[in-house]
Amino acid sequence: MLAPTAYEARLAELLARVSSGEVSPGDAARAPVPARPPEEALQVLARVREMTDDENTAREVVDLFLSGAADGLRELRRGEAVGDAAAVLRAAHKIKGSARNVGAEELARLAERMEQRSDDRGPDGLSGLLREAEAHLERLRGALEQVSGGGEA
């Protein structure tokens, strides 16, 4: 059995304490619970856990996805800076594919938009979408760290 997320573990702990009578439902309702992470992070973790057989492997897959996506965004930025439409298309396509494989659908949609825009107009004018994708990846990274209990996800 894979380890529960920090959110799930804290909720299970509170429910057990209420069930045993150790804590009243009202006190449990006031107890601090980690904020529920964005749905995309939960989706990524669930998809990766389906693909792997243990928590360490799941974390490795998440780490590989995050580092690969960051590398892809750097490649995309370099391609945009030098006007290399082929490099931009390759990087956007790579990000889109890896994001879809792990269930990071919003990142995949952003990469697809960059891929389409570059295909239609060349690499110019991607700065806004690229900044949005970079910011989204950082939010996703933070949410995955929260979901995986603060590990290196």
NUGU-531723 format. One record per atom (N, C-alpha, C): y, z, x negated. Coordinates in nm, 2 decimals, m for minus. Last residue first. Layout:
N
<rec v="Y" w="Z" u="X"/>
...
end
This chain:
153
<rec v="1.57" w="m0.42" u="m0.93"/>
<rec v="1.56" w="m0.54" u="m0.85"/>
<rec v="1.68" w="m0.63" u="m0.86"/>
<rec v="1.54" w="m0.19" u="m1.08"/>
<rec v="1.61" w="m0.30" u="m1.14"/>
<rec v="1.60" w="m0.43" u="m1.05"/>
<rec v="1.58" w="0.06" u="m0.83"/>
<rec v="1.52" w="0.01" u="m0.95"/>
<rec v="1.60" w="m0.11" u="m0.99"/>
<rec v="1.67" w="0.17" u="m0.59"/>
<rec v="1.75" w="0.19" u="m0.71"/>
<rec v="1.69" w="0.13" u="m0.83"/>
<rec v="1.49" w="0.11" u="m0.39"/>
<rec v="1.49" w="0.25" u="m0.44"/>
<rec v="1.57" w="0.26" u="m0.56"/>
<rec v="1.50" w="m0.14" u="m0.29"/>
<rec v="1.39" w="m0.11" u="m0.38"/>
<rec v="1.40" w="0.03" u="m0.44"/>
<rec v="1.75" w="m0.14" u="m0.16"/>
<rec v="1.62" w="m0.15" u="m0.08"/>
<rec v="1.50" w="m0.11" u="m0.16"/>
<rec v="1.93" w="m0.13" u="m0.37"/>
<rec v="1.93" w="m0.02" u="m0.27"/>
<rec v="1.79" w="m0.02" u="m0.20"/>
<rec v="1.87" w="m0.38" u="m0.49"/>
<rec v="1.86" w="m0.25" u="m0.57"/>
<rec v="1.85" w="m0.13" u="m0.47"/>
<rec v="1.94" w="m0.54" u="m0.28"/>
<rec v="1.80" w="m0.54" u="m0.32"/>
<rec v="1.78" w="m0.41" u="m0.41"/>
<rec v="2.22" w="m0.50" u="m0.27"/>
<rec v="2.13" w="m0.46" u="m0.16"/>
<rec v="1.99" w="m0.45" u="m0.19"/>
<rec v="2.29" w="m0.61" u="m0.52"/>
<rec v="2.31" w="m0.47" u="m0.49"/>
<rec v="2.23" w="m0.42" u="m0.38"/>
<rec v="2.21" w="m0.88" u="m0.48"/>
<rec v="2.16" w="m0.80" u="m0.59"/>
<rec v="2.17" w="m0.65" u="m0.56"/>
<rec v="2.38" w="m0.94" u="m0.27"/>
<rec v="2.24" w="m0.94" u="m0.25"/>
<rec v="2.17" w="m0.86" u="m0.36"/>
<rec v="2.63" w="m0.93" u="m0.40"/>
<rec v="2.60" w="m0.84" u="m0.28"/>
<rec v="2.45" w="m0.83" u="m0.26"/>
<rec v="2.58" w="m1.14" u="m0.58"/>
<rec v="2.61" w="m1.00" u="m0.63"/>
<rec v="2.58" w="m0.90" u="m0.52"/>
<rec v="2.55" w="m1.36" u="m0.41"/>
<rec v="2.44" w="m1.32" u="m0.50"/>
<rec v="2.46" w="m1.18" u="m0.55"/>
<rec v="2.81" w="m1.37" u="m0.30"/>
<rec v="2.70" w="m1.34" u="m0.22"/>
<rec v="2.58" w="m1.29" u="m0.30"/>
<rec v="2.96" w="m1.44" u="m0.52"/>
<rec v="2.99" w="m1.31" u="m0.46"/>
<rec v="2.87" w="m1.27" u="m0.37"/>
<rec v="2.85" w="m1.69" u="m0.57"/>
<rec v="2.85" w="m1.59" u="m0.67"/>
<rec v="2.86" w="m1.45" u="m0.61"/>
<rec v="2.92" w="m1.82" u="m0.32"/>
<rec v="2.78" w="m1.81" u="m0.36"/>
<rec v="2.76" w="m1.70" u="m0.47"/>
<rec v="3.20" w="m1.82" u="m0.34"/>
<rec v="3.13" w="m1.75" u="m0.23"/>
<rec v="2.99" w="m1.72" u="m0.26"/>
<rec v="3.24" w="m1.97" u="m0.57"/>
<rec v="3.28" w="m1.83" u="m0.57"/>
<rec v="3.21" w="m1.75" u="m0.46"/>
<rec v="3.14" w="m2.21" u="m0.46"/>
<rec v="3.08" w="m2.15" u="m0.58"/>
<rec v="3.11" w="m2.00" u="m0.59"/>
<rec v="3.32" w="m2.27" u="m0.26"/>
<rec v="3.18" w="m2.24" u="m0.23"/>
<rec v="3.11" w="m2.17" u="m0.34"/>
<rec v="3.55" w="m2.30" u="m0.43"/>
<rec v="3.55" w="m2.20" u="m0.32"/>
<rec v="3.41" w="m2.17" u="m0.28"/>
<rec v="3.48" w="m2.52" u="m0.61"/>
<rec v="3.51" w="m2.38" u="m0.65"/>
<rec v="3.50" w="m2.28" u="m0.55"/>
<rec v="3.43" w="m2.78" u="m0.55"/>
<rec v="3.32" w="m2.68" u="m0.52"/>
<rec v="3.36" w="m2.54" u="m0.55"/>
<rec v="3.60" w="m2.99" u="m0.62"/>
<rec v="3.62" w="m2.91" u="m0.49"/>
<rec v="3.51" w="m2.82" u="m0.45"/>
<rec v="3.38" w="m3.22" u="m0.78"/>
<rec v="3.52" w="m3.17" u="m0.75"/>
<rec v="3.52" w="m3.09" u="m0.62"/>
<rec v="3.14" w="m3.35" u="m0.80"/>
<rec v="3.15" w="m3.21" u="m0.83"/>
<rec v="3.28" w="m3.15" u="m0.81"/>
<rec v="3.12" w="m3.57" u="m0.51"/>
<rec v="3.11" w="m3.54" u="m0.65"/>
<rec v="3.13" w="m3.39" u="m0.68"/>
<rec v="3.10" w="m3.60" u="m0.24"/>
<rec v="3.24" w="m3.61" u="m0.30"/>
<rec v="3.23" w="m3.59" u="m0.45"/>
<rec v="2.83" w="m3.59" u="m0.15"/>
<rec v="2.93" w="m3.67" u="m0.08"/>
<rec v="3.06" w="m3.70" u="m0.16"/>
<rec v="2.71" w="m3.43" u="m0.34"/>
<rec v="2.65" w="m3.56" u="m0.31"/>
<rec v="2.75" w="m3.65" u="m0.24"/>
<rec v="2.86" w="m3.20" u="m0.31"/>
<rec v="2.86" w="m3.27" u="m0.44"/>
<rec v="2.81" w="m3.41" u="m0.42"/>
<rec v="2.80" w="m3.13" u="m0.05"/>
<rec v="2.94" w="m3.16" u="m0.08"/>
<rec v="2.94" w="m3.24" u="m0.21"/>
<rec v="2.52" w="m3.08" u="m0.07"/>
<rec v="2.57" w="m3.19" u="0.02"/>
<rec v="2.71" w="m3.23" u="m0.02"/>
<rec v="2.53" w="m2.86" u="m0.25"/>
<rec v="2.45" w="m2.99" u="m0.28"/>
<rec v="2.50" w="m3.10" u="m0.20"/>
<rec v="2.67" w="m2.68" u="m0.11"/>
<rec v="2.72" w="m2.73" u="m0.24"/>
<rec v="2.65" w="m2.86" u="m0.28"/>
<rec v="2.50" w="m2.64" u="0.11"/>
<rec v="2.63" w="m2.69" u="0.13"/>
<rec v="2.69" w="m2.75" u="0.00"/>
<rec v="2.28" w="m2.53" u="m0.03"/>
<rec v="2.27" w="m2.66" u="0.04"/>
<rec v="2.40" w="m2.72" u="0.07"/>
<rec v="2.39" w="m2.29" u="m0.12"/>
<rec v="2.35" w="m2.39" u="m0.22"/>
<rec v="2.33" w="m2.53" u="m0.15"/>
<rec v="2.43" w="m2.17" u="0.13"/>
<rec v="2.54" w="m2.20" u="0.05"/>
<rec v="2.51" w="m2.30" u="m0.06"/>
<rec v="2.16" w="m2.16" u="0.22"/>
<rec v="2.25" w="m2.24" u="0.29"/>
<rec v="2.38" w="m2.27" u="0.21"/>
<rec v="2.05" w="m1.98" u="0.02"/>
<rec v="2.00" w="m2.12" u="0.03"/>
<rec v="2.10" w="m2.21" u="0.11"/>
<rec v="2.19" w="m1.75" u="0.09"/>
<rec v="2.22" w="m1.81" u="m0.04"/>
<rec v="2.17" w="m1.96" u="m0.04"/>
<rec v="2.07" w="m1.71" u="0.34"/>
<rec v="2.22" w="m1.74" u="0.33"/>
<rec v="2.25" w="m1.80" u="0.20"/>
<rec v="1.80" w="m1.67" u="0.28"/>
<rec v="1.84" w="m1.79" u="0.35"/>
<rec v="1.99" w="m1.82" u="0.35"/>
<rec v="1.59" w="m1.58" u="0.09"/>
<rec v="1.73" w="m1.56" u="0.08"/>
<rec v="1.80" w="m1.67" u="0.15"/>
<rec v="1.31" w="m1.62" u="0.07"/>
<rec v="1.37" w="m1.57" u="0.20"/>
<rec v="1.52" w="m1.54" u="0.19"/>
<rec v="1.20" w="m1.72" u="m0.15"/>
<rec v="1.19" w="m1.58" u="m0.14"/>
<rec v="1.26" w="m1.53" u="m0.01"/>
<rec v="1.24" w="m2.00" u="m0.11"/>
<rec v="1.10" w="m1.94" u="m0.14"/>
<rec v="1.09" w="m1.79" u="m0.12"/>
<rec v="1.51" w="m2.02" u="m0.08"/>
<rec v="1.43" w="m2.04" u="0.03"/>
<rec v="1.29" w="m1.98" u="0.01"/>
<rec v="1.58" w="m1.98" u="m0.35"/>
<rec v="1.63" w="m1.89" u="m0.25"/>
<rec v="1.55" w="m1.90" u="m0.12"/>
<rec v="1.47" w="m2.20" u="m0.48"/>
<rec v="1.42" w="m2.07" u="m0.51"/>
<rec v="1.46" w="m1.97" u="m0.41"/>
<rec v="1.61" w="m2.41" u="m0.35"/>
<rec v="1.47" w="m2.40" u="m0.34"/>
<rec v="1.42" w="m2.26" u="m0.37"/>
<rec v="1.88" w="m2.36" u="m0.41"/>
<rec v="1.84" w="m2.37" u="m0.27"/>
<rec v="1.69" w="m2.35" u="m0.26"/>
<rec v="1.87" w="m2.38" u="m0.69"/>
<rec v="1.91" w="m2.25" u="m0.63"/>
<rec v="1.86" w="m2.25" u="m0.48"/>
<rec v="1.80" w="m2.65" u="m0.72"/>
<rec v="1.72" w="m2.54" u="m0.78"/>
<rec v="1.75" w="m2.41" u="m0.71"/>
<rec v="2.03" w="m2.77" u="m0.60"/>
<rec v="1.89" w="m2.79" u="m0.55"/>
<rec v="1.80" w="m2.68" u="m0.59"/>
<rec v="2.23" w="m2.69" u="m0.78"/>
<rec v="2.24" w="m2.65" u="m0.64"/>
<rec v="2.10" w="m2.67" u="m0.57"/>
<rec v="2.14" w="m2.82" u="m1.02"/>
<rec v="2.15" w="m2.67" u="m1.01"/>
<rec v="2.15" w="m2.63" u="m0.86"/>
<rec v="2.14" w="m3.09" u="m0.94"/>
<rec v="2.02" w="m3.03" u="m0.99"/>
<rec v="2.03" w="m2.88" u="m0.97"/>
<rec v="2.42" w="m3.13" u="m0.88"/>
<rec v="2.31" w="m3.15" u="m0.78"/>
<rec v="2.18" w="m3.08" u="m0.81"/>
<rec v="2.54" w="m3.07" u="m1.12"/>
<rec v="2.57" w="m2.99" u="m1.01"/>
<rec v="2.46" w="m3.01" u="m0.90"/>
<rec v="2.43" w="m3.28" u="m1.28"/>
<rec v="2.40" w="m3.14" u="m1.32"/>
<rec v="2.43" w="m3.05" u="m1.20"/>
<rec v="2.54" w="m3.50" u="m1.15"/>
<rec v="2.40" w="m3.48" u="m1.16"/>
<rec v="2.36" w="m3.34" u="m1.19"/>
<rec v="2.82" w="m3.46" u="m1.19"/>
<rec v="2.77" w="m3.46" u="m1.06"/>
<rec v="2.61" w="m3.44" u="m1.06"/>
<rec v="3.02" w="m3.32" u="m1.40"/>
<rec v="2.88" w="m3.38" u="m1.41"/>
<rec v="2.81" w="m3.36" u="m1.28"/>
<rec v="3.27" w="m3.21" u="m1.46"/>
<rec v="3.26" w="m3.33" u="m1.37"/>
<rec v="3.12" w="m3.40" u="m1.37"/>
<rec v="3.29" w="m2.99" u="m1.60"/>
<rec v="3.29" w="m3.11" u="m1.68"/>
<rec v="3.28" w="m3.23" u="m1.59"/>
<rec v="3.28" w="m2.79" u="m1.40"/>
<rec v="3.39" w="m2.79" u="m1.50"/>
<rec v="3.40" w="m2.92" u="m1.57"/>
<rec v="3.04" w="m2.84" u="m1.27"/>
<rec v="3.16" w="m2.87" u="m1.20"/>
<rec v="3.28" w="m2.88" u="m1.30"/>
<rec v="2.86" w="m2.76" u="m1.47"/>
<rec v="2.86" w="m2.90" u="m1.42"/>
<rec v="2.99" w="m2.94" u="m1.35"/>
<rec v="2.93" w="m2.49" u="m1.48"/>
<rec v="2.95" w="m2.57" u="m1.60"/>
<rec v="2.95" w="m2.72" u="m1.56"/>
<rec v="2.85" w="m2.41" u="m1.22"/>
<rec v="2.99" w="m2.39" u="m1.27"/>
<rec v="3.02" w="m2.48" u="m1.39"/>
<rec v="2.58" w="m2.46" u="m1.24"/>
<rec v="2.66" w="m2.53" u="m1.14"/>
<rec v="2.81" w="m2.53" u="m1.18"/>
<rec v="2.50" w="m2.28" u="m1.44"/>
<rec v="2.48" w="m2.42" u="m1.46"/>
<rec v="2.57" w="m2.50" u="m1.36"/>
<rec v="2.56" w="m2.04" u="m1.29"/>
<rec v="2.63" w="m2.07" u="m1.42"/>
<rec v="2.62" w="m2.22" u="m1.45"/>
<rec v="2.37" w="m2.07" u="m1.09"/>
<rec v="2.52" w="m2.07" u="m1.06"/>
<rec v="2.60" w="m2.10" u="m1.18"/>
<rec v="2.14" w="m2.05" u="m1.24"/>
<rec v="2.17" w="m2.17" u="m1.16"/>
<rec v="2.31" w="m2.18" u="m1.13"/>
<rec v="2.15" w="m1.79" u="m1.33"/>
<rec v="2.15" w="m1.90" u="m1.43"/>
<rec v="2.19" w="m2.03" u="m1.36"/>
<rec v="2.13" w="m1.66" u="m1.08"/>
<rec v="2.25" w="m1.64" u="m1.16"/>
<rec v="2.27" w="m1.75" u="m1.26"/>
<rec v="1.87" w="m1.74" u="m1.01"/>
<rec v="1.99" w="m1.78" u="m0.93"/>
<rec v="2.12" w="m1.77" u="m1.00"/>
<rec v="1.73" w="m1.62" u="m1.22"/>
<rec v="1.73" w="m1.76" u="m1.20"/>
<rec v="1.84" w="m1.81" u="m1.12"/>
<rec v="1.78" w="m1.35" u="m1.16"/>
<rec v="1.83" w="m1.40" u="m1.29"/>
<rec v="1.83" w="m1.55" u="m1.28"/>
<rec v="1.66" w="m1.33" u="m0.90"/>
<rec v="1.80" w="m1.30" u="m0.92"/>
<rec v="1.85" w="m1.36" u="m1.06"/>
<rec v="1.39" w="m1.41" u="m0.96"/>
<rec v="1.47" w="m1.48" u="m0.86"/>
<rec v="1.62" w="m1.46" u="m0.89"/>
<rec v="1.32" w="m1.20" u="m1.14"/>
<rec v="1.31" w="m1.35" u="m1.18"/>
<rec v="1.40" w="m1.43" u="m1.09"/>
<rec v="1.34" w="m0.98" u="m0.97"/>
<rec v="1.42" w="m0.99" u="m1.09"/>
<rec v="1.43" w="m1.14" u="m1.14"/>
<rec v="1.14" w="m1.04" u="m0.78"/>
<rec v="1.28" w="m1.03" u="m0.74"/>
<rec v="1.37" w="m1.04" u="m0.86"/>
<rec v="0.92" w="m1.04" u="m0.95"/>
<rec v="0.95" w="m1.16" u="m0.88"/>
<rec v="1.10" w="m1.16" u="m0.83"/>
<rec v="0.92" w="m0.77" u="m1.03"/>
<rec v="0.94" w="m0.87" u="m1.13"/>
<rec v="0.98" w="m1.00" u="m1.06"/>
<rec v="0.88" w="m0.64" u="m0.78"/>
<rec v="1.01" w="m0.62" u="m0.85"/>
<rec v="1.03" w="m0.73" u="m0.96"/>
<rec v="0.62" w="m0.73" u="m0.73"/>
<rec v="0.73" w="m0.76" u="m0.64"/>
<rec v="0.86" w="m0.75" u="m0.71"/>
<rec v="0.48" w="m0.60" u="m0.94"/>
<rec v="0.49" w="m0.75" u="m0.94"/>
<rec v="0.60" w="m0.80" u="m0.85"/>
<rec v="0.52" w="m0.34" u="m0.86"/>
<rec v="0.57" w="m0.38" u="m0.99"/>
<rec v="0.59" w="m0.54" u="m1.00"/>
<rec v="0.38" w="m0.33" u="m0.61"/>
<rec v="0.53" w="m0.31" u="m0.62"/>
<rec v="0.59" w="m0.36" u="m0.75"/>
<rec v="0.13" w="m0.58" u="m0.56"/>
<rec v="0.18" w="m0.45" u="m0.59"/>
<rec v="0.33" w="m0.45" u="m0.61"/>
<rec v="0.08" w="m0.84" u="m0.48"/>
<rec v="m0.02" w="m0.74" u="m0.44"/>
<rec v="0.02" w="m0.60" u="m0.49"/>
<rec v="0.29" w="m1.09" u="m0.33"/>
<rec v="0.24" w="m1.01" u="m0.44"/>
<rec v="0.15" w="m0.90" u="m0.39"/>
<rec v="0.39" w="m1.21" u="m0.10"/>
<rec v="0.34" w="m1.29" u="m0.20"/>
<rec v="0.27" w="m1.22" u="m0.31"/>
<rec v="0.49" w="m1.00" u="0.05"/>
<rec v="0.38" w="m1.08" u="0.11"/>
<rec v="0.31" w="m1.16" u="0.00"/>
<rec v="0.70" w="m0.92" u="m0.11"/>
<rec v="0.58" w="m0.83" u="m0.10"/>
<rec v="0.46" w="m0.90" u="m0.03"/>
<rec v="0.87" w="m1.13" u="m0.06"/>
<rec v="0.81" w="m1.12" u="m0.19"/>
<rec v="0.69" w="m1.02" u="m0.19"/>
<rec v="0.93" w="m1.09" u="0.21"/>
<rec v="0.87" w="m1.21" u="0.17"/>
<rec v="0.80" w="m1.20" u="0.03"/>
<rec v="1.05" w="m0.83" u="0.19"/>
<rec v="0.93" w="m0.85" u="0.28"/>
<rec v="0.86" w="m0.98" u="0.23"/>
<rec v="1.28" w="m0.89" u="0.03"/>
<rec v="1.17" w="m0.79" u="m0.01"/>
<rec v="1.04" w="m0.81" u="0.06"/>
<rec v="1.41" w="m1.07" u="0.20"/>
<rec v="1.36" w="m1.11" u="0.06"/>
<rec v="1.25" w="m1.02" u="0.02"/>
<rec v="1.47" w="m0.91" u="0.42"/>
<rec v="1.38" w="m1.03" u="0.43"/>
<rec v="1.33" w="m1.08" u="0.30"/>
<rec v="1.63" w="m0.72" u="0.31"/>
<rec v="1.51" w="m0.68" u="0.37"/>
<rec v="1.41" w="m0.80" u="0.38"/>
<rec v="1.84" w="m0.89" u="0.24"/>
<rec v="1.77" w="m0.82" u="0.14"/>
<rec v="1.64" w="m0.77" u="0.19"/>
<rec v="1.92" w="m0.98" u="0.50"/>
<rec v="1.87" w="m1.08" u="0.40"/>
<rec v="1.79" w="m1.01" u="0.29"/>
<rec v="2.03" w="m0.76" u="0.62"/>
<rec v="1.90" w="m0.81" u="0.67"/>
<rec v="1.84" w="m0.91" u="0.56"/>
<rec v="2.17" w="m0.51" u="0.41"/>
<rec v="2.18" w="m0.64" u="0.48"/>
<rec v="2.04" w="m0.69" u="0.51"/>
<rec v="2.04" w="m0.17" u="0.46"/>
<rec v="2.09" w="m0.28" u="0.37"/>
<rec v="2.09" w="m0.41" u="0.46"/>
<rec v="2.18" w="0.11" u="0.61"/>
<rec v="2.08" w="0.00" u="0.62"/>
<rec v="2.13" w="m0.12" u="0.54"/>
<rec v="2.27" w="0.37" u="0.40"/>
<rec v="2.31" w="0.27" u="0.49"/>
<rec v="2.20" w="0.16" u="0.49"/>
<rec v="2.07" w="0.67" u="0.39"/>
<rec v="2.13" w="0.55" u="0.32"/>
<rec v="2.16" w="0.44" u="0.42"/>
<rec v="2.17" w="0.94" u="0.57"/>
<rec v="2.07" w="0.84" u="0.55"/>
<rec v="2.14" w="0.72" u="0.48"/>
<rec v="2.24" w="1.28" u="0.61"/>
<rec v="2.28" w="1.16" u="0.54"/>
<rec v="2.16" w="1.07" u="0.53"/>
<rec v="2.21" w="1.43" u="0.93"/>
<rec v="2.17" w="1.42" u="0.79"/>
<rec v="2.20" w="1.28" u="0.73"/>
<rec v="2.26" w="1.43" u="1.20"/>
<rec v="2.37" w="1.44" u="1.11"/>
<rec v="2.34" w="1.43" u="0.97"/>
<rec v="2.01" w="1.41" u="1.31"/>
<rec v="2.10" w="1.30" u="1.34"/>
<rec v="2.22" w="1.31" u="1.25"/>
<rec v="1.90" w="1.65" u="1.23"/>
<rec v="1.85" w="1.53" u="1.17"/>
<rec v="1.94" w="1.41" u="1.19"/>
<rec v="2.03" w="1.82" u="1.41"/>
<rec v="2.06" w="1.83" u="1.26"/>
<rec v="2.01" w="1.70" u="1.19"/>
<rec v="1.92" w="1.72" u="1.65"/>
<rec v="2.06" w="1.71" u="1.63"/>
<rec v="2.10" w="1.72" u="1.48"/>
<rec v="1.65" w="1.78" u="1.62"/>
<rec v="1.69" w="1.64" u="1.63"/>
<rec v="1.84" w="1.63" u="1.60"/>
<rec v="1.60" w="2.04" u="1.37"/>
<rec v="1.63" w="2.00" u="1.51"/>
<rec v="1.67" w="1.85" u="1.51"/>
<rec v="1.34" w="2.09" u="1.14"/>
<rec v="1.48" w="2.05" u="1.17"/>
<rec v="1.49" w="2.00" u="1.31"/>
<rec v="1.08" w="2.17" u="1.17"/>
<rec v="1.16" w="2.23" u="1.06"/>
<rec v="1.31" w="2.20" u="1.08"/>
<rec v="0.92" w="2.05" u="1.35"/>
<rec v="1.00" w="2.16" u="1.40"/>
<rec v="1.09" w="2.22" u="1.29"/>
<rec v="0.78" w="1.83" u="1.28"/>
<rec v="0.72" w="1.96" u="1.25"/>
<rec v="0.80" w="2.08" u="1.30"/>
<rec v="0.95" w="1.63" u="1.37"/>
<rec v="0.82" w="1.65" u="1.43"/>
<rec v="0.76" w="1.78" u="1.40"/>
<rec v="1.15" w="1.66" u="1.18"/>
<rec v="1.18" w="1.68" u="1.32"/>
<rec v="1.05" w="1.71" u="1.39"/>
<rec v="1.02" w="1.59" u="0.95"/>
<rec v="1.08" w="1.72" u="0.95"/>
<rec v="1.11" w="1.76" u="1.10"/>
<rec v="0.95" w="1.32" u="1.00"/>
<rec v="0.84" w="1.42" u="0.98"/>
<rec v="0.90" w="1.57" u="0.99"/>
<rec v="1.20" w="1.21" u="1.02"/>
<rec v="1.12" w="1.21" u="1.14"/>
<rec v="1.01" w="1.31" u="1.12"/>
<rec v="1.29" w="1.24" u="0.75"/>
<rec v="1.36" w="1.30" u="0.86"/>
<rec v="1.27" w="1.31" u="0.99"/>
<rec v="1.10" w="1.07" u="0.62"/>
<rec v="1.11" w="1.21" u="0.59"/>
<rec v="1.18" w="1.29" u="0.70"/>
<rec v="1.15" w="0.82" u="0.73"/>
<rec v="1.02" w="0.88" u="0.75"/>
<rec v="1.03" w="1.03" u="0.73"/>
<rec v="1.41" w="0.79" u="0.63"/>
<rec v="1.39" w="0.80" u="0.77"/>
<rec v="1.26" w="0.86" u="0.81"/>
<rec v="1.35" w="0.77" u="0.36"/>
<rec v="1.44" w="0.88" u="0.41"/>
<rec v="1.42" w="0.90" u="0.56"/>
<rec v="1.19" w="0.54" u="0.35"/>
<rec v="1.14" w="0.67" u="0.30"/>
<rec v="1.22" w="0.79" u="0.36"/>
<rec v="1.36" w="0.34" u="0.44"/>
<rec v="1.24" w="0.37" u="0.52"/>
<rec v="1.19" w="0.51" u="0.48"/>
<rec v="1.55" w="0.35" u="0.22"/>
<rec v="1.59" w="0.36" u="0.36"/>
<rec v="1.47" w="0.41" u="0.45"/>
<rec v="1.39" w="0.28" u="0.01"/>
<rec v="1.46" w="0.41" u="0.01"/>
<rec v="1.50" w="0.44" u="0.15"/>
<rec v="1.09" w="0.13" u="0.12"/>
<rec v="1.22" w="0.12" u="0.07"/>
<rec v="1.28" w="0.26" u="0.08"/>
<rec v="0.75" w="0.23" u="0.03"/>
<rec v="0.86" w="0.20" u="0.13"/>
<rec v="0.99" w="0.19" u="0.06"/>
<rec v="0.52" w="0.06" u="m0.19"/>
<rec v="0.61" w="0.17" u="m0.16"/>
<rec v="0.71" w="0.13" u="m0.06"/>
<rec v="0.22" w="m0.08" u="m0.06"/>
<rec v="0.34" w="m0.09" u="m0.13"/>
<rec v="0.44" w="0.02" u="m0.09"/>
<rec v="m0.12" w="0.00" u="m0.09"/>
<rec v="0.00" w="0.00" u="0.00"/>
<rec v="0.12" w="0.00" u="m0.09"/>
end
